[in-house]
């Protein structure tokens, strides 16, 4: 079954752990919201924060799709 998941908080401790579990699921695409000015900065930020998990880092651009921006609720 194909799954597309949107993850906020993916750069934090819990979000990183959750992302690590999700990228190991077959046919799962993970869209991660990252505070960044552009896509390159978002990719760089994820790689820097996820460097301890080679499988997670390798998934960036494959099954992990960084979405740059911010989500603010007033």
PyMOL commands that set and color helices and strands:
alter all, ss='L'
color gray80, all
select helices_A, chain A and resi 13-22+39-49+54-59
alter helices_A, ss='H'
color red, helices_A
select strands_A, chain A and resi 3-7+28-34+64-68
alter strands_A, ss='S'
color yellow, strands_A
deselect
rebuild
show_as cartoon
